[in-house]
Each structure stands twice: as structure tokens, then as C-alpha cells.
Amino acid sequence: MKNVILSSLVFFTVSFTVLAQELSPYIKIGESTESIQELSEKIISVLKDNSFTVLGTYNPSNKSSLKVIAFTRRDLSDVSIKVKDRGALAAVFKVGLVKKNDKVIMSYTNPDYILRAYLRDSYSTYSGAFKTFSADLKTVFSAVGNEFVSFGGTVQADKLKKYHYKITMPYFTDPVVLNEFTTFAEGVKTIENALNSKEGNTKLVYKLVYNNAKVAVFGVGLLNKEDGESYFLPIIGEDHVAALPYEIILQDKVATMLHGKYRLALHWPDLTMGTFMKIMSTPGDIEDTLEVICQ
């Protein structure tokens, strides 16, 4: 009887610990006195050497002191596309490089955090594969750093699948519809053409297209100095630069984006309401820009 009671206590303690686990959106790889260009080349090389696909790079806000590297891997991409409600957004991870004084800080988006948020109930189905992916990233990035400290605010692990910043704020399941096309092919062509033409002062950072599933994800740099990254990043924090670029996802004929009040809050969960209010116009500005891309 004592063994049964002890086993039950252990089970409930472990379960509570998992549920109450606090997760952060980013993992710091380390710091270096090498240049952003040198580190970028090393990171791209080590990713490619370990079966990752580098999708694109860019300098957020057009600043040489900031850089993002977007990447994926076949196993993650194959699993993410199985989740019908915008699961493909979970297929792309990012490395962020930030130069401060004479050092460059390297970080990347935390798989455990992002995948729980974007794949929600489906996360547990593939959790074993995701743990492998996360462990492999740590091994790969050990070539350039050895800190691996999480940062950027925290959210309880069990709350990420239904995350929202405050009451009445949008969830993952409240996307913004940008446009509906006559066909998937028309949607891809329209969005690509607009981004290649830099409509709205944007930049095509990457695209990930699943032709068979009729799904495409576009990473969009928001380079307008008035209301883009140059405006909101200094206010909410450049250390979180791996949150970028913003995404358009096309599923069949419908192009959507995650609501800014969800997407920004998820990647900056430690924002105070006072700071959030300083970028009150940003979610609408991003929506306006991405709507132009989809017309």
C-alpha cells in the first residue's frame, strides 16, 4: 500500500512539474568577438553540414548590427505540414545575431516553445521527434558557442497551445485573412511578384512551398522606416531579433497572417502593457503591409 501511495505521489509530482514548466522563446548560444559576417558564415556552414536547409538571411531594420538566418530540416518540415491549421509555420526556425559594442550575441528560437505554441494539441503526438530536433540543434550550435541559456520572458509550457497576451487578445486560432485567390498557384505568383518588387518596402527573406499540400510560407522583412522593424524593434527589444521575419502563410487559396497582437506577444512575452501600448499601431501596420503584398 505504501508503494502504491508513493508511486502515485511521484506520478503527480512529475506531472505537475511538466505542466508548470516555464519556457522561454529563445536560447542564447553565446557571445563572440568575431564579426556578424564571420559568424553567419560559420553558422550557415555548420547547419548545412548537418542536414539542415538554410532558407534565407537578412538584416532586420536594414541594420548591419542585426542579422537573422532562417532554416529548416526535412523531418521537422514533414511533420509540421501534417498539422492542417497553419502547422507549416512551425517548420522554420531562426538564428538571431546582435552586435553590441565589440561582441556579437548569438541566439535561436526555442523549439520546445515555438512548437508547443504553433502545433498545439499535435505537439504531444510528435514530441519524441521534436526532442531529437532540439538536441541536434544544441549539438550543431556547440561549434560556435556553449552557453545555451534560455531568455526572453517565460510562459508555462501547458499554456502555450492556448497562449494569448491578455484577456480579449487574439489566439493562434484568430488569424487575419489577407486575401483569397482563385487558385493556389495564383496566390504564390502574386505574393512572390509583390515581394520581389519590394512592395510596401518589404523583402522576401525566404519561402517554403509544399506544392502537393498547396501550402506556402513566406518570410517577409518589414523595412519601412516609418512603421516597420526600424520603428517597433527598438521599443520592444532587438535582443529578440530571431522572432523575425514576419510570415504570410498561403493555404490553398487563402493567405493569412498571425494576428500581430498574438505574434508579437508570443515572441516578446515579457512585454509590459505600457510598452505594448507604445507599439499599439504596429499590428495594424503589419496587416496593412502584408495585405498590399497579397493584392
C-alpha positions as semicolon CSV with decimal commas, in nm:
position;residue;x (nm);y (nm);z (nm)
1;M;0,000;0,000;0,000
2;K;0,284;0,235;0,087
3;N;0,444;0,164;-0,251
4;V;0,118;0,246;-0,431
5;I;0,083;0,575;-0,245
6;L;0,448;0,662;-0,309
7;S;0,415;0,581;-0,680
8;S;0,105;0,798;-0,704
9;L;0,280;1,087;-0,535
10;V;0,577;1,056;-0,770
11;F;0,345;1,045;-1,075
12;F;0,151;1,355;-0,972
13;T;0,468;1,541;-0,876
14;V;0,630;1,468;-1,213
15;S;0,309;1,557;-1,399
16;F;0,274;1,886;-1,213
17;T;0,639;1,970;-1,278
18;V;0,596;1,916;-1,653
19;L;0,276;2,121;-1,664
20;A;0,424;2,402;-1,455
21;Q;0,748;2,416;-1,654
22;E;0,835;2,769;-1,763
23;L;0,963;2,802;-2,119
24;S;1,131;3,095;-2,294
25;P;1,115;3,181;-2,665
26;Y;1,492;3,197;-2,722
27;I;1,810;3,012;-2,638
28;K;2,136;3,205;-2,620
29;I;2,420;3,020;-2,792
30;G;2,692;3,251;-2,667
31;E;2,894;3,564;-2,744
32;S;3,186;3,620;-2,979
33;T;3,428;3,894;-3,081
34;E;3,413;3,772;-3,440
35;S;3,213;3,979;-3,689
36;I;2,850;3,911;-3,771
37;Q;2,956;3,813;-4,124
38;E;3,213;3,562;-3,998
39;L;2,971;3,409;-3,751
40;S;2,693;3,399;-4,009
41;E;2,916;3,207;-4,248
42;K;3,014;2,961;-3,975
43;I;2,655;2,904;-3,864
44;I;2,531;2,854;-4,221
45;S;2,814;2,612;-4,287
46;V;2,755;2,403;-3,976
47;L;2,380;2,391;-4,043
48;K;2,433;2,270;-4,400
49;D;2,693;2,016;-4,287
50;N;2,435;1,865;-4,052
51;S;2,145;1,820;-4,296
52;F;1,966;2,147;-4,221
53;T;1,843;2,366;-4,507
54;V;1,918;2,738;-4,488
55;L;1,619;2,918;-4,638
56;G;1,742;3,275;-4,628
57;T;1,911;3,554;-4,435
58;Y;1,862;3,928;-4,388
59;N;1,939;4,231;-4,175
60;P;1,626;4,340;-3,984
61;S;1,569;4,716;-3,992
62;N;1,842;4,721;-4,260
63;K;2,093;4,738;-3,974
64;S;2,434;4,576;-4,014
65;S;2,434;4,509;-3,639
66;L;2,137;4,270;-3,672
67;K;2,112;3,950;-3,873
68;V;1,870;3,659;-3,899
69;I;1,929;3,316;-4,053
70;A;1,614;3,116;-4,132
71;F;1,644;2,738;-4,161
72;T;1,454;2,410;-4,151
73;R;1,514;2,036;-4,165
74;R;1,330;1,773;-4,363
75;D;1,196;1,579;-4,064
76;L;1,057;1,893;-3,898
77;S;0,912;2,016;-4,225
78;D;0,743;1,682;-4,296
79;V;0,582;1,672;-3,952
80;S;0,471;2,035;-3,949
81;I;0,281;2,011;-4,276
82;K;0,068;1,731;-4,130
83;V;-0,093;1,983;-3,894
84;K;-0,363;2,136;-4,113
85;D;-0,423;2,462;-3,927
86;R;-0,113;2,659;-4,030
87;G;0,125;2,395;-3,895
88;A;0,378;2,484;-4,166
89;L;0,463;2,797;-3,967
90;A;0,640;2,566;-3,721
91;A;0,876;2,435;-3,990
92;V;1,103;2,741;-3,992
93;F;1,346;2,827;-3,713
94;K;1,575;3,125;-3,686
95;V;1,916;3,223;-3,556
96;G;1,949;3,583;-3,438
97;L;2,278;3,775;-3,431
98;V;2,300;4,106;-3,243
99;K;2,615;4,316;-3,224
100;K;2,660;4,508;-2,900
101;N;2,978;4,707;-2,857
102;D;3,261;4,468;-2,950
103;K;3,065;4,144;-2,915
104;V;2,804;3,956;-3,114
105;I;2,532;3,774;-2,921
106;M;2,402;3,458;-3,089
107;S;2,064;3,301;-3,018
108;Y;1,793;3,087;-3,178
109;T;1,422;3,025;-3,140
110;N;1,348;2,761;-2,879
111;P;1,188;2,456;-3,046
112;D;1,002;2,346;-2,732
113;Y;0,840;2,689;-2,702
114;I;0,755;2,754;-3,068
115;L;0,635;2,403;-3,149
116;R;0,403;2,389;-2,848
117;A;0,253;2,723;-2,949
118;Y;0,216;2,659;-3,322
119;L;0,127;2,290;-3,326
120;R;-0,082;2,297;-3,007
121;D;-0,260;1,965;-2,947
122;S;-0,049;1,794;-3,214
123;Y;0,271;1,871;-3,024
124;S;0,242;1,566;-2,799
125;T;0,192;1,337;-3,098
126;Y;0,538;1,414;-3,232
127;S;0,716;1,520;-2,913
128;G;0,981;1,249;-2,946
129;A;1,089;1,377;-3,287
130;F;1,090;1,734;-3,158
131;K;1,317;1,645;-2,867
132;T;1,562;1,494;-3,115
133;F;1,545;1,808;-3,328
134;S;1,610;2,028;-3,025
135;A;1,903;1,814;-2,908
136;D;2,053;1,816;-3,256
137;L;2,037;2,196;-3,270
138;K;2,231;2,221;-2,946
139;T;2,493;1,985;-3,082
140;V;2,523;2,180;-3,408
141;F;2,545;2,520;-3,243
142;S;2,808;2,395;-2,998
143;A;3,050;2,466;-3,282
144;V;3,007;2,840;-3,221
145;G;2,904;2,873;-2,854
146;N;2,846;2,686;-2,531
147;E;2,606;2,885;-2,312
148;F;2,261;2,754;-2,414
149;V;2,072;2,968;-2,167
150;S;1,704;3,042;-2,227
151;F;1,584;3,404;-2,223
152;G;1,317;3,642;-2,343
153;G;1,044;3,602;-2,081
154;T;0,856;3,287;-1,985
155;V;0,524;3,112;-2,041
156;Q;0,407;2,794;-1,873
157;A;0,452;2,502;-2,111
158;D;0,092;2,385;-2,083
159;K;-0,040;2,734;-2,163
160;L;0,145;2,779;-2,493
161;K;-0,110;2,588;-2,701
162;K;-0,375;2,841;-2,598
163;Y;-0,147;3,138;-2,550
164;H;-0,274;3,492;-2,557
165;Y;-0,128;3,804;-2,401
166;K;-0,428;3,931;-2,207
167;I;-0,800;3,873;-2,186
168;T;-0,978;3,967;-2,514
169;M;-0,645;3,943;-2,702
170;P;-0,627;3,708;-3,006
171;Y;-0,507;3,348;-3,007
172;F;-0,320;3,144;-3,269
173;T;-0,664;3,041;-3,393
174;D;-0,757;3,404;-3,473
175;P;-0,560;3,469;-3,793
176;V;-0,600;3,773;-4,015
177;V;-0,722;3,693;-4,367
178;L;-0,515;3,889;-4,619
179;N;-0,676;3,771;-4,943
180;E;-0,843;3,479;-5,118
181;F;-0,717;3,387;-5,462
182;T;-0,877;3,186;-5,740
183;T;-0,605;2,918;-5,719
184;F;-0,304;2,826;-5,505
185;A;-0,071;2,891;-5,799
186;E;-0,213;3,241;-5,845
187;G;-0,158;3,312;-5,477
188;V;0,206;3,201;-5,487
189;K;0,275;3,403;-5,801
190;T;0,104;3,717;-5,668
191;I;0,288;3,713;-5,335
192;E;0,626;3,631;-5,493
193;N;0,592;3,907;-5,752
194;A;0,499;4,167;-5,492
195;L;0,787;4,070;-5,265
196;N;1,037;4,057;-5,549
197;S;0,921;4,409;-5,641
198;K;0,967;4,513;-5,275
199;E;0,608;4,635;-5,249
200;G;0,549;4,825;-4,925
201;N;0,927;4,840;-4,866
202;T;0,941;4,469;-4,789
203;K;1,196;4,195;-4,853
204;L;1,144;3,829;-4,939
205;V;1,366;3,660;-4,682
206;Y;1,257;3,303;-4,755
207;K;0,980;3,091;-4,899
208;L;0,887;2,733;-4,815
209;V;0,645;2,580;-5,065
210;Y;0,461;2,248;-5,032
211;N;0,311;2,209;-5,378
212;N;0,134;1,879;-5,309
213;A;-0,032;2,014;-4,995
214;K;-0,093;2,355;-5,154
215;V;0,073;2,539;-4,867
216;A;0,339;2,810;-4,883
217;V;0,509;3,017;-4,614
218;F;0,679;3,347;-4,696
219;G;0,916;3,522;-4,455
220;V;0,875;3,896;-4,504
221;G;1,119;4,161;-4,389
222;L;0,936;4,482;-4,289
223;L;1,183;4,751;-4,388
224;N;0,968;5,064;-4,388
225;K;1,140;5,311;-4,156
226;E;0,813;5,474;-4,054
227;D;0,621;5,172;-3,927
228;G;0,830;4,860;-3,987
229;E;1,106;4,692;-3,789
230;S;1,301;5,017;-3,753
231;Y;1,006;5,157;-3,563
232;F;0,894;4,874;-3,334
233;L;1,214;4,674;-3,271
234;P;1,398;4,942;-3,066
235;I;1,086;4,978;-2,848
236;I;1,018;4,612;-2,771
237;G;1,375;4,481;-2,787
238;E;1,630;4,390;-3,053
239;D;1,761;4,101;-2,843
240;H;1,458;3,907;-2,970
241;V;1,558;3,955;-3,332
242;A;1,525;3,580;-3,402
243;A;1,148;3,642;-3,391
244;L;1,176;3,786;-3,740
245;P;1,085;3,792;-4,023
246;Y;0,704;3,807;-4,012
247;E;0,515;3,541;-4,207
248;I;0,243;3,513;-4,467
249;I;0,101;3,163;-4,497
250;L;-0,096;3,059;-4,803
251;Q;-0,316;2,752;-4,760
252;D;-0,486;2,650;-5,082
253;K;-0,644;2,979;-5,196
254;V;-0,640;3,174;-4,868
255;A;-0,349;3,388;-4,746
256;T;-0,339;3,469;-4,374
257;M;-0,104;3,603;-4,109
258;L;-0,093;3,553;-3,735
259;H;-0,256;3,849;-3,563
260;G;0,007;4,099;-3,455
261;K;-0,127;4,111;-3,101
262;Y;-0,066;3,737;-3,080
263;R;0,251;3,702;-3,288
264;L;0,441;3,987;-3,121
265;A;0,328;3,897;-2,772
266;L;0,427;3,531;-2,818
267;H;0,781;3,629;-2,914
268;W;0,806;3,910;-2,655
269;P;0,608;3,755;-2,365
270;D;0,775;3,975;-2,104
271;L;0,639;4,298;-2,254
272;T;0,463;4,522;-2,008
273;M;0,128;4,665;-2,108
274;G;0,290;5,009;-2,106
275;T;0,549;4,903;-2,364
276;F;0,289;4,717;-2,568
277;M;0,083;5,035;-2,588
278;K;0,382;5,216;-2,740
279;I;0,352;4,993;-3,045
280;M;-0,029;4,997;-3,046
281;S;-0,033;5,078;-3,419
282;T;0,215;4,806;-3,517
283;P;-0,024;4,508;-3,555
284;G;-0,241;4,715;-3,788
285;D;0,062;4,850;-3,976
286;I;0,189;4,496;-4,038
287;E;-0,154;4,385;-4,154
288;D;-0,176;4,678;-4,395
289;T;0,168;4,600;-4,539
290;L;0,102;4,229;-4,585
291;E;-0,238;4,299;-4,741
292;V;-0,063;4,503;-5,009
293;I;0,166;4,206;-5,077
294;C;-0,137;3,980;-5,128
295;Q;-0,334;4,203;-5,368
